[in-house]
Amino acid sequence: MPTLRHLISIDDLSLVEMESIFEKAREFEEDLGGWADICRGRIAATLFYEPSTRTRLSFESAMLRLGGGVISAADMRTSSASKGESLADTVRVVAGYSDVLILRHQSEGAARLAAEYSSVPVINAGDGSHEHPTQTLCDLYSLWCERGHIEGLDVVFAGDLRYSRTVHSFAYALARFRANIVCIPQAGFDLPAYVVRRLREEFGVEPVKADASRLGHLAAASDVVYLTPQKPHQLSLFTDPKGMSVGHVDAVYMTRPQTERFEEGTVLDETNYLRLNQTQLAADSLRDAVVMHPLPRRDEISSDMDADPRSIYFKQAARGVPIRMAILSSLLETEVVLQGPAVVAGPTWPSQSAGMACINPGCICNTEERHVRRSFRLATRLPLRVSCPYCSQEITFGLVGCSSRHQFLARDAREVRKIRPEDMVFFRDEAQGVEAGYSPGAGASQVPPV
Ligand code: NCD
């Protein structure tokens, strides 16, 4: 029995697989005129707990264009979720009605939880502010079509980089393609620390303060950071390699403020929000940069840009159909493009430890606690840091124990490196460790959790 493939994170696909998906999408779009009768008799279920126009309708259009059928819960407020049904139960039921499940949910990690309970492939159509891998495939496909390649491109991210899931997935993928990212965030809406940490630790990206004088008005109101592969192979792009001055931009990716996800107390002066217009995009370095947006836009791209040949956001949205045809036909295995598990994210280790907590209140492991399988991923070995496999954010703990030796240690004790992940037990503090029958090992003095 082949293992079920899900698409939860953009990391679930290897670069070769992504490129096969682009090839397939282009074949659907250009050679087959947008139709291929290869999913006849198969049903896609769309479960949307949050509003959507493009993602849901382009998935449904894609499935119909593949000859398949669609069942849709477009507004889960009218479903049994409003009677208190858990996501895990809904998924187990709907998987019995369909061959693939497409889920949008407000909690980070929801799609991963769904995949644990589903008997059919699950596709993440956006989980809180965490990830949106199919939008990323659409964005990458657009760059691939417009530029002919992705490697080494210079892409500007602008607007709300903190809560935009499209930006997070896109950043991980661009880093793996060794493209460079220029961050021009709205003040207070920078990339979250956990995203930058993943980019640095897992994808070898170096954040550097950039001299953005050549971006003209576009960068005037913000501190610009350049995220670049540790050995940039495109030094010719920088006018001054030491200062990382941005010279030429291939794409500007704009995002709207994700107000529906703002934490309490978040203040945004909307009148001050970056607004792309002819003046903002007048600098010579931007003369042939494509202007992208996952949409919906409010007024962060002025309509005077719509007729500008650099603006591709409506074309980008239209590409959502062929790319989702390629995704669906791959996961339904009617077209062989996915060959094996991707290797990017490290393994997930089960843990029963009561002394660990995911710091993210919006994570599914804190909102649907009873169905979550407690687990962790290793982020760094010394000091020991672990992350939540659902939302990718940090898991806090006080001390780490070794279940075979019944000893506990501080996270920065050298001996920690010798504990096998399968033997790790996490304690809030010494008292909890002692209560569980563990004793202090050499270097057990506690460091406060980060
Ligand atoms: C995005 C989303 O839902 O994250 N939209 C989309 O899927 N095309 C971006 C957004 O809502 O701003």
Boltz pocket constraint, residues with backbone or C-beta under 6 A from the ligand:
constraints:
  - pocket:
      binder: B
      contacts: [[A, 51], [A, 54], [A, 55], [A, 125], [A, 126], [A, 132], [A, 135], [A, 165], [A, 166], [A, 255], [A, 256], [A, 294], [A, 295], [A, 296]]
      max_distance: 6.0
